[in-house]
Amino acid sequence: MNKPLRRACLLLLAQAVLLASVACGAPTPPATPTPVRTAAATQPAPATAVPRPTPAPTLAATPADPFSLISQERLFATLEGLTSIRANQGWRSSATRGEAEALDDMAARLAAMPGLQRLGLGVERQSFHIPLSLELWQARLELTVGGRSIEVPASGLRGSRDDLTLALAFDSDGTLNDSAPNPLTGEGPALAVRSLDELRRLAPSGAQGRVLLVDYAGVDRMVVPTDQAASFATALLAARPAAIVLVTHFSNRPGESHGTFVGEGSIFGSVKTQAAPPLVYTRLEDLAPASITHWEDLARIQQARVTLDADLFSPATSGNLVARIPGADPSRAVILGAHIDSPNSPGAMDDGGGAAVLLEVARVLGEAQVRPPVDLYLAWFGSEEAGLYGSAHFAATHPELLDRTLAMLEVDCLTRPLDGISAQLSLDTWSYGWLGDGRLAWPNYLSQVAGRYGVAAKAENLYGIDSDNSSFAGLGVPNADLSYMDPRMEELGLHYAGHLHDPYDTVDLARDVAVPFEQMVRIALAAALQTGKDAPDLRVAPAPGHRAVFVGSHTEAVHMSPAALLQLGMLLTWEGYDVDTVPYGRPVTAADLEGADLVVALPVVDYPYAAAGPAPYDEAWQPEEVAALESYVAGGGLLVLTNSAHRLKYMNVALDANEDWSDANALAGRFGITYQSDVLPGASARAEGASPLLDGVAELKLIEGNGVPFRLEQGQVLARVAGQPAAAL
């Protein structure tokens, strides 16, 4: 077995069983990687098939200079439109109506650009699922001041993105997948509370039946210790109020609260409670119609009434919008990306700015009638905030495109730094430095190109998951994220220090950073027009000479694929592998496996919860798929079977139990393997026996409590946990 293949196999530690030919070897790699067909739609929400590149229409007019057409006015007009979508009803939150409306809005704007049609614009819509999403139908706050009733803006909160029990606490009737109107109302005398000490000074039932107006600073985990915030939140819920209203106020001074994570990701999302009262948030600045401008003014509120209607869905539907502008050379491509969703906030900067940048690039190319040198793809990704779901889905379903992509640039995101912090444009990527080569070929090139257009941008090495660009790192695509930030912002917490994920991420605040906003367009446009023209050598990893195929046909959890298993994917590309994925919802065929040196069958995992009642669908290996994989092994191919006791998120975080673990037996049983109930204990397995796979290996690191026990009819055990096989050949 060759060394690269051995190293790759040793990284497959999520409880693997290796199956190979009798000689325990891999077939001789082909002279060149076998081309992989464009992936079809995902099930159960099909995507439009991606057409093969077509010749670009001929342009008659002399092109204008697209850089001279960039317009700040147009950029902010796009932002105004995006931030007005479903305002105070979840805005563009992941997998909601607001996100879908934003994608519709971008598609309509593209369709209204005749210049793009002359360039041969093609548009694709994709649909996919994420595990959980809360739809906010209604959030109302009515105040009685001086005997007069006034309605002021308010927004509901979204709970956990991954824990069903915690998330259900934010559903107004506590019933999953129930979309019938069921508003929850809380009404009573108003009481302003700034701290846990104030709450404790009340009589034992002093808060019961009241509408508590709470200073968010007291539960803001960005400015107070998490345990202190949790204690205050727990006490508020235990006081049995009629409703809770979190009140934020604007500040740009370090150390002061300004509502970070109030709409999504607040401490209330991690506090376990059987039934929560109506819980909303409002900005102090929005209470001016009630003549309230300072915290002390809240004492004049006599009564308050909160109405909340929200429903939790699992699975929830999200989507991507992908536009292709044909290039002079359709055999190569550049991808520009941004995410369309926002975290239950206006999301002007995060990432409405990135979405607007992409639209502005499209507009100026259409108006200038400039054809890019290579195919240009503009991708508006859904559900980035929930966990890079849209970009992971896109990457898995476009292997042919990724094979011809020179580089990918994400625009995420603009920030408004706190006082005393001066930010700069930054181009970040996760380099191969951990494998001995820290070159930043794509960020450095793009930084140099930006300089030609009078824009300074610094190339940075970021060892970790960044934004949607990270979904391409494990698939061998040079990638970077363009943002406006400073290292000190990371020290304070990027979201807090840049007014991200807070209710003040608005167009007004974005206007403070209009210059870098426009410069982002220049960098993105330069990436589109210069990369294919200059033809720089951007690939740090060797040219692929081998092929690895990850079969995700029944793995709905995208974080259990190379799009999120970044180090595994990067190691394979570093060792000269072309990494492809058979995407979720598309049955694997013999053609998918042709020429593969390594095939990994990913765990069977789908999103529907048993607690939700009858599942709308259930994953299982089909006989034709099993036959294709058996034939591959019989022909000398190396197949790695994997299983998982839990659904995993990136960085191998174990979430809910995987109810589909036993479905792997339909495939494993054909090779004498039977997975069994329970989990393997511990987080490591001791290697045993002699095998080329184990040279220099004493133990295998596992995800703690995630290994699925199995019985082996024949073969060699490679590692054990507490006497039980953890890996075998």
Secondary structure, DSSP 8 states (H G I E B T S, - for coil): --HHHHHHHHT--SSEEEE--TT-------SS----------SSS---------------S----GGGG--HHHHHHHHHHHHTTTTTTTTT-TTSHHHHHHHHHHHHHHHT-HHHHHHT-EEEEEEEEES-EEEEEEEEEEEEETTEEEEE--EE-B--SS-HHHHHTTSTT--TT--S---EEEEEEEEEE-SHHHHHTS-TTSSTTSEEEEEGGGG-TTTS-HHHHHHHHHHHHHT--SEEEEEE----STTS---TTSSBS-GGGGS--SS---EEEEEGGGGGGGT--SGGGGGGEEEEEEEEEEEEESSEEEEEEEEEE--SEEEEEEEEEEE---SSS--IIIIIHHHHHHHHHHHHHHHHT---SEEEEEEEES-HHHHSHHHHHHHHH-HHHHHTEEEEEEE-------TT---EEEEEE--BGGGTB---HHHHHHHHHHHHTT---EEEE--S--STTHHHHTTT--EEEEEEE-HHHHHH-HHHHHT-SSTT-SHHHHGGGHHHHHHHHHHHHHHHHHHHHH------S----EEEEEE-TTB--GGGSTTT-HHHHHHHHHTTEEEEEE-TTS---HHHHTT-SEEEE---B----GGGSS-S------HHHHHHHHHHHHTT--EEEE--SEEEETTTEEEEE-TTGGGGHHHHGGGTEEE-SS---SSEEEE-S--GGGTT--EEE--TT----EEESSS-EEEEETTEEEEE-
